[in-house]
Amino acid sequence: MSREKEIYKVTLVGSAGNLALLVFKFVAGVLGHSAAMVADAVHSLSDFFTDLVVLLFVRVSARPQDESHDYGHGKFETLATLFIGLALVGAAIGIIVNGAVKFAGWLDGETLPIPGKLALWAALASILVKEILYRYTVIRGRALDSPAVVANAWHHRSDALSSIGAAIGIGGAILLGERWAVLDPLASIVVGGMLMKVAWDLLKGSLGELTDQSLSADEEQEIIDIITASPDVTEPHNLRTRRIGNRIAIESHIRMDGSLPLETAHEQASAIERRLKERFGPETLVTLHMEPRK
């Protein structure tokens, strides 16, 4: 099965789970009189929409290079990761604001409603299902080297975290009574902060790639070590690296003995290119500029 089809399969499994949870949470939130569960259902709705984003952008990113995209369409997958991060920010802000408004009302003497047990069971079911979906999606995303799928896995985990907050609030209110109904909004605020951290990590990575951020210092040193391990090759300089979706682009100038025959120099450069692709993947784009050693 191709990489694109594998990504589709993983995403469709997640979207089916999100749709089922979305309906269950809305029903449980309304019948169980739980604003926290309704908010959690809205979070599942954002998950469902991000699944659609991944399905759309991965199809585009899988296209080969063409006249208008010499380096392929890999950054469309990065755009998908960016949109997922932004969706997480929106969900986190919504959860924090909703919790803060309820907490402020409680401070002013407002009586918060005690949710029904159906809402608690929905929260517990969501935790279990979403954690399973997270583990499945993140394992497949890393195996497929797809940042968009890994980002979507974290959206599953974020929904599990928000359901934990909902479960604590709902369970606390049910077990401890009306006086402790404030646990629901307080837990929502904490979970919202956790989601914001996850969103920032995703946005930071995708923005770095979209702005052609270099690989890490350790990875660039590894590239230099691979280049200098080749005989007759010295002084790699003007090294430039960047990510293009799930691929890496490497450009470097190298020096060789100027008296070497062109065929020999070409073989040396080709050997370096092979070793770099063995390390960073067969789709790695390698450009080496050879200069005579003085």
N, C-alpha and C positions, 0 to 999 in steps of 0.2 A: 504494500500500500504506500502511495506517495506521501511525502511530508504534508502537503496541503490537505489530503484526505484524512490523514491522521489527526491534524489540527481540527478539522471539521468534526470528526467523530468525537473527540474530547469535548469540544465546545457544545455540541448537540446534547451530549449526556448531561452536561452542566445546565444547559438551558431547560431541559425537560424537568430536572430537579427543581430549578428556580420557579418554573411555572406552577408546578404542583404545590410548592411551599407558599407561593404568592397567594393562590386561591385559599389554601387552608388557613393562612395567617389572617387574611382579611375576614373570613368567616368567623374564626375564633376571636378576633379582636372586636368585631361588632357584637356577636352573641355573648362574649365574655365581658363586655363593657370595659375593654382594656385599651386605653390610648397608646400605651407602650407597644402592644402587639400590632396595632394598626400602623404605628410608625415603623415597626420591624417589617411589616408587609411592604411598606413603601421602599424600604431598603432592598427587599427581594426584587421589587419591580426595577430598581436601578441595576441590579445584577442581571436581570433578564435583558435589559437594553444593552448592557455592555457585551453580553453574549452576541447580540446582533451586530455590534460594532466589530467584534473580532471576526465573525463570519464574513463580513463585508470586506474588511481591510486585508485579511489574510489571502483572500482570493486575488486581490490586486497585487499584493506583495510577491505572490508566487509567479507572476509574469516574468519572462526572461527579459534581458536588455533589448531595447529597441532604439530607433533613431532619436527619440526624445529623452531616453534614459539610458545613457551609456553604462551606468553602473547598476542597472537593474532597478527594481521597484521595492527593494528591501525596507526602505524607510517608511513605507506605508504601514508596515507592521509596528514601527516605532510610533507613528501617529496614533495607532490603535492603543498602544500602551499609554500614551499621553492622555487620550480621551478617557481611558479607564481611571487614570489617576485623578483627572478632573471630576469624574463622576463620584469617586470616593470622597473628594473634598466636599462636594455638594451634599452627599449623604451625611458626612460627619458634621457639617455645619447645621444641617436640619435637625440632627439628633441632639446636638449641644443646645441649640436655641430652644427646641421643644422642651428639653429637660430644664433649662434655666427658667423658662416662663412658668412651668408648673411649680418649680421650687420657690420662685418669687411669690406665686399665689399662695403657696402653703405658708410662707413667712407672714403673709398678710392675713392669715387666719382662714384661708379657703380650705374646705374639706375635700380631700382627694378621694375619688371613688375606689372601692376595693374591687379588683378584677375577679372574674370567675375562674374556676379550675380549668376550664377548657383552654383559656389563654395560657395557663402554665404548661399544660400538656403540649400545646403548639410550640411554645418556646423550647421545651426539652427536645421535641422531635426535630426542630430546626437545628439545634446545636449538633445533634447526632448526624443528620443528613448532610449539613454543610461542612462538617469536619471531614466526613468521608469524601465528599466532592473535592474539598481542598487538597487532601492527600493524593487522590487520584490525579487531579489536574496538575498539581505542581510536579509530580513525578514524571508525567507524560510531557509536560512543558519543558522540563530540563533535558529529558531524553531527546526531544525534538529541537532543542536549542531555540525555543521560541519565547522571546521576552513578553509578547502579548499574551500567550497562554499562561505563563508564570504570573503575570500581572492579574489575569482573570482568576487564577487560583487564589491570590491574596484577596480578591473581592469575595470569594467564597468564605475565606477565613474571617474577613471583616464582618460578614453577615452572621457567622457563628458567634463572634465576639459580641455583636449587638444583641443576639438572642440570649447570650449569657447574662448581659445586663438586664434584659427584659425579664428573664427567669428569676434573677435575684430580687428585682423590684416586685414582680408579681407574687413570687413565693413568700417574700417577706411580708407583704401586705396581707396575704391570705392567712399566714401562720401567726403573725403578731398583731393583726387587727388594724383598724383604721388609723391609729396613731402613727404607724410605721409605713403608711402608704407613700411617704416621701422618699423611701428607698428607690422607688421606680425612677423618678427624675434624676436623683443623684447618680444612680448607676448609669443612666443614659449619658450624662455629662462625661463620666470617666471613660466609657466606651467610645464616645465621640472623639475624645482626645487621642485614644489609641488608634482610631481610624485615620485621624489627621496625620499621625506619624507614618503610617503605612503609605498614605497617599503622597506624602512628601518624598519618601524614598523612591516611589515609582516615577514621580514627576522629575526628580533630580536626574535619574538615569536617562529618561527619554529626552529631556531637554539637553543634556550633555551630548547625546548622540545626534540630535537634530542640529546642534551647533558645532558638529565635528570635533567633539572633545577627544583628546588623544587617549590611547590605552594607558593603563596604569604604569608607573615607573618600573615595577617588577616585570610586567609583560614586555615592555620595551627593552629592558636589559636582557631578557631571554632571547628576544629577536637579535640583538647585537651579538650575543654568545653564539647563536646558531650561524650567523654570518661569518664571524671571525674563526669559527671552527673549520672553515673550508680552507684548504691549502692555497697559498698565493694570493689570498684576499686579506686586505688590511684596511684600517682606518674607515670603518663605516661612519658616514656623517650625513647631515641633512635628513635624518630619519623622521618620517611623518607617518602617523597611524591614525586610524579612525574606524568606527563601526558603521556598517550599512545593513541594518536589520540584523539578521543572524550571521552576517559575513563580516570579515575584517579586511581592511585595505592597508597594505604596507608599501611604503615608498622609501628608498634609501639610495645614497650614492656610496659606491665602494671603489677601492683602489686595487689595481693589479699591476704586475710587471708589464711595462709597456712593450716589451719584446715578445710577449706571448702571442702565438698565432690567434687570429680571431676565432677560429673554431674551438680552440682550447678555452679561451675566455668565455665563450658562449656556453660551453659544457659546464664550466664552474658556476656560472650564474644560474643555469638550469638546475644544477644540483642543489644550490641554496634554495631556489624556489620550491623544489620538491620537499625539502626538509621543513620549510616553513609551512607548507600545506599539510604535511603530516602532523605538525604540532597544532596548528590553528584551524584545520579543516580544509577539505578539498576545494571549497568554494572561495578560499582566500584569494584576494587580488594582490599580486606581488609585482612591483615595478622596481627594477634595479638599473641604476645608471652607472656604467663602468667608466672609470677614469684611469689614466696611466699613472703609475707610482713614480715619483721623481727621486 
